[in-house]
Amino acid sequence: MITKIEGRGNGIKTNIVNMVDIAKALARPASYTTKYFGCELGAQSKFDEKTGTSHVNGAHDTAKLASLLENFIKKYVQCYGCGNPETEILITKSQMIQLKCAACGFVSDVDMRDKLTTFIVKNPPEAKKGSKDKKAMRRAEKERMKEGEMADEEQKKLKKEVLKKKGTSSSKDGTVKSNKKKAGGSDEERVSPTHSQIDEKEEAHDEDDDDDDVQWQTDTSIDAARQRIQEQLSAVTADMVMLSTNEPEKKKKAESKGSENVNTVNYETVVGEVKAYLKKGVAAKELLSHIAAFPVSAQEKMNALLEGLFDGIEKGFAKEAIKRKNYLAAAVAGDEEGLQLLLLNAVEELCCKKASSALKEVALILKALYDADLVEEEHIVHWYSKGLKGDKKDSQIWKNVQPFIDWLQNAESESEEE
């Protein structure tokens, strides 16, 4: 981004010099980005279609405008599902704005509370070429195909005529006689071959004799087949054809690759799937059923769930736990196989990763889980006592958890006295 401050006093403006190039790179109209700057900065903005100049009232830093442009990309360019920027703006009949991804096909719903949405609805992007243009293109393609077929037929006719001319020879007196022997024909009708024709026949015969001595073999290996296919076909077609030649190899390597495929699905893969599903806003049961299919341990699945739920959060972990209560409640439903302990272990792992932020709020996180009936007191105490005896007994987390444990025990003693 290149900016330039123009004017003085009340008439000072910021000119985004290369706004047209930026808009082309984002595949969005330059008026959208200019209007977005004005909405976010609370200033008047204008994009001149004729001159291609973009102005925003006031003096603004390039870094500030660049950060606003990043927000624009996240809201109006990137796919909410896969993050791909190749999206198309759609306006529904109910005047809602959506982003359709060309990569994954996911349709993202834009937040209509943003001020820019009103401007986009009033100034929709230019529609792509309609069906009429497509039909015209198809007709032109058919005409080109017909012309090509006609040209091929003409070439075939020319070749046949050339072969016929080669099959005949001109005599000295101008009469044309055939070289082929007629059945029952006299010697006078036959034309004796010239010396050059005899030499050509002898050379051809010698070459045939040499070829007879050579033993020709065809390499039938899979690698050779691949090479021959790729030489004759384009890259895409070759890949399609190679599917059939790969089947024998796949059968041979099925047993050895079975264990490798299991190892390829690791913890990071599960975390990525959790984040992707949370962005799509899927229900808790659907997310957990999807995670259950991965060949990783139950503890890793719980750790991945928490890492996805608290992704990008630096403060307010307890509040976020309450917001995502339905996901956590579904994860510990029935408390089969000690699911509450797995959740507490996942909290410990999360706090160790986000040492400076989540570690300070670990007591608040546990209090929120306890108040929401997601973990019971006995499981919390057991997890705490086990941690003090474990390998990480000197960790800061246990010192931060101790006030909450004391509060639990005091609350229990007070209820017993009452």
N, C-alpha and C positions, 0 to 999 in steps of 0.2 A: 504494500500500500504506500502510495506517495501522496502526501498532503502539502498544502500551501496556504498560509494565512494571507488573506487579502483584505484591504480596507483598513479603516481606523475608527475608533470610537464606537458609536452605535451601529455603524455600517460594517463592522468587522465580520468576515466570513471565513470559513474553512473550505477550501476547494480540494476535493479528492480527485487528483489528476488522472489516475488510471482506473477510475470506477468502471468504465466500459470493459476493460480487460478482466477485471475482477468478476464482473457479472457474467461474462462469457465463460470463464473458468468454472463458475458455479452453475451454469445453465439456468440462470434466473434473470429476469429483467433488471436493468440497472436502477429503475425507479423503485423497486422493492427494497434494495439495500439502502438507497438514499433515504427513503421514507422511514425505514427501520431506525437509522441513526437519529433522525429527527424525533421519532416517538420516544426512544430511550433517553435522549439528552434533553427532551422538553424544549426543543428549538424548532424553528421553521426550517424546512429543507425543500430543495427543488432540484429536479433533474431535467435538463433541457434536451429533448430528443433530437433536435436539429444539430446542435453544436456538440452534444455528448458531454456536457459539463455538469458536474454534481457539486452543489453548494449546501452547506449546513451553517446556519447563523451561529456566530460566536467563534472563539478561538479554542480549538480542541487538539489535544496531543495525538500523535500518530498511534502511540501504544494504546491509548484509550479506545480509539476507533477500531483498532485491530482486535481488541478483546470483545468489543461489541459485534464485530464481524464473525468471530468464533461462535458467539451465542446465536447469531442468525443462522449459521451453518447447522448447528445442532437442532434448532427448532424447525427450519424450513428447507434444509437440503439433505441431511443425513437420514437414512432409514432408522426408525426406532427399534427395528428388530436386529439387523445385522450391522448397522453403522455404515453401509455403503452410500456414497454420495450420489449415485446414479438414480435419482428419483424424479418423478413427474408429479407436478401439482394437479390435483383433481378437485373440482368444486361440485358437490352433490346437489341434488334437487332441493334439499333442505338448507342450502347455503352453508354447508360445512366444508372445511378444507381438509383434504387428505393427501398423503404422500405415497405414491405407489412405487415400490422398489423394482428396478429392472433386473436385479440379481436374484433375490430370494422370493419376490412376488408379494412380500408383506405390505399391507396397507396401513399406514400410520395415521392416527387421528391427531390433528394439530389442535393445540389448546386455543379455543376461540375467544378466550378472555384477553388475549394479546391485542393491542391496538392495531397492529399491522394487518390483522386478519380482515378488518373492515375494508381497508384499502385494497387488499388482494381480491376480495369478493367483487368490489366495484370495478376493478381493473384486472380481469382474469388474464392469464397468460395466453399467448397466441395458440390457437388450436393447430394440431398437425394436419397434414394433407389428408383430405377426405377420401371417401371411397371412389369418387369420380376419377381422381388422379390415379388411384391404384388400378382401376379398370383400364384407363388409357395406357398405363405402363404395361399391363398384361397384353393388350392388343398389339402394342408396338413390339413386344417380345415375340408374339406369335408370328407377326409379319416378318421379323428378322429370321425366325426359324424356317419359314417357308422359303424365303430368299436363299438361305443357306442350303436347303434341300435342292432347290432348283440349280444352284451353282454346282452342287455335287453331281447331279445328273448330267449336266453339261460336260463336266470333267470326265465322267465315265464314257460318254459318247466320243469325246476327243481321243481318249485312250484306245477305244475300240478301233477308231479310224486309223490311228497310228499303227496298231498291230496289223491291220489289214494291209496297209501300205508296205510294212516290212515283209509281209508274206509273199509279196510279188516283186519281180525284178524287171527292169526295162531292158529290152533288147536294143541292139545297135540301130536297127532300122526304125525304132520308135514304137514298135508293137510290144504290148505287155503280155508276158507269159508266166504261168504259175510254176514255182519250183517243185511243187508237190507232184509226186508220181501218180499218173492216172492209171487205174486198173485197165489192163489190156491196151494201153497207149503205145504208139510207135516210138522208135528211137529218135525220129526227127522232131517229134513234139517235145522231147525232153531237152532241157537246156543244160549243158555241161557246166559244173561249178567252176568258178574262177579260182586262181591260186590263193587269193586272200581268204576266200571262204574255206578252202582246204586247211590253210594254216590255223584259222580260228577254231575249226572243228578239232584239229589235233591238240591245240592248247587246252580246249575244254575237256577233251578226253584224258589228257595228262592230269589235269586238276582233279577229275573224278577218281582217277587211279590213286592219287595221293590221299584223297579223302577216305578211300576204302581202307587204307592202312591205319588210319587214326581211329581209335576206339573212343566214342563219345559217351560220357556219363553225366547224369544230372544229379546234382547235390540235393538230396531230399531232406536234409536236416531242417529243423525249425528256424534256425538263424538264417539259413539261405532262403527259405520261403519268405521270411520277413523282408529280407533285402530285395527280393524280386517283386514283392507286392508293393513296397514303398517306392521302388523305381517306376512302377507302372501307374500307380494311383497317387492321388493327392494325400496330404497328411491326414486329413479327417477321415477319408474313405479307407485309408490303410488301417487306421486304428479300429474301424468297425470290422474290417475283414479279419484282423488279427485276433478278434475275440474267439474265433473258431480254432485257431492254431494254439491259443493259450490254454485251451481246456485240458489237453493231456498234461501240461506242466502243472496246472492247478490241482489236478487229481493226485499227481505224484507228491506235491508239496503241501497237501491239505493237512496232514498230520503234524508236520513240523511247524506250519504256520498257525496251527490252532492255539498253541501256547503264546506265540508272539502277538496274536490279535488281542488276547486277554491283557497282555502287558502294555499294549499301546493305550488302552483306556486307563489312565492314571488319575490321580487326585485333581490335577489341574484341569483335565478334561471335564470332570464332574462340576468343578467350580464354574467353568465357562458355560456349561449347559444351564446351571442354576441361574446365573446372571442373565442369560438370554431369555429364559422363560419368565423371569421376574419382570424384565423390560416389556414383554408382551402382556403382562398382567394376568397370567393364567391362575386358576384357582389352586388352593393349597393341595387338595387331593390329587389333582392332575400332575402337579409338580412332583409330589412325593412318589407317585406311581412311576413317573419317568425316571427319577433318581434310583428307585429300587431295582431297575433293570441293569444297572452298571455293576460289573464284577469287581467291586471294591468292598472294603470292610464297612460294617455298620457305623463305626466311629468316624471313618473318613467321609461317609455320606452326611453325617450330622455336622461335621466340621465344614464341609462344603456348603451346606445349607446356611449356616451362620455367616460364613464369609460372604456369600452372595447377598444375604439380607442386609448386612452392615457395610456393603461395598460403598466406598466413597464418603463415608461418614467419619467425621473427626471429633464431634462433640454430640452430647445428647443421646447416648446409646440406650439409656433406660427408656426414654420417650419413644425411640425407634422400636424397641422391643415390644412396647405396648401397641404401637401401630401395626406391627407384623405379628400380633398375638395369634391370629388364626393359623398362620404357617407353623408356629412353634407348638400350638396346641395339637395340631394334626400330627406333628412329628413325635410327640410323646403320648399319643392317645393309647389308653390301656396299659401303658408302662410295661409293655412286653420286652423281655430280655434286658431289663434295666435301662430303658430309654431315658429316664430322668438323669441317671448317672452319665450317660453318653452326652446329654445336653450340657451338663455341668462341665464335663471334660472339654466340650467344644467351646464353652465360654472361657475356660482357662487357656486354650490354644489361641483364641481370638485376642485375648488380653496380652498374651506374650508377643503376638505379631504387632499389635498396635500399642506398643509399650507406653508411650508418652501420653496417650489419650484414653484408651479404654481401660488401662490399668488403674487409673485414678478413679474411674467410675464403676469398678467391679462390684463394690458393695451395693451401689444403687441398681445395677443390673440385676443382681441376685434378689434384692428387695422387690423389684418390679416383677420378676418371675414368680416369687413367692406369693405376692399379693394377687397375682393373676391365676393362682392355683396350678401353675405349670410344673413346679417342683415342690416336694414336700420337705418338711423340716428334717426328717430322719435321713433322707438322701443327701441333703446339704451338709449335715454334720458328718456323715460317713465320708463324703467326698473331701471335706476339709481335713479330717483326721488322717485320711489316706495320703493326702498331699503333704502333710507335715512329716510323714515317715518315708516319703518317696525320694526319688533322685533330685527333685526340684524343691526340696524342703527349705532351702535358703532363698527362694524366689520372693520378690517383693509382693507378689499377689496375695500370699497368705497373711502378710502383715496388713494389707488393705482389706482383706476379708474378715479379719478378727473382730472389728467392731460390730459387724452384722451378726456374727456368731454369738457374741456376747449379748446382743439385743434379743436374739432368738431365745437364748437360755434364760434371760431375765424375764422375758414375756411369759415363758412357760412356767417359771416358778411363781410369778404373780398370779397367773390363772389358777394354779394349784392351791395357793393360799386363799383365794376368793372362794 
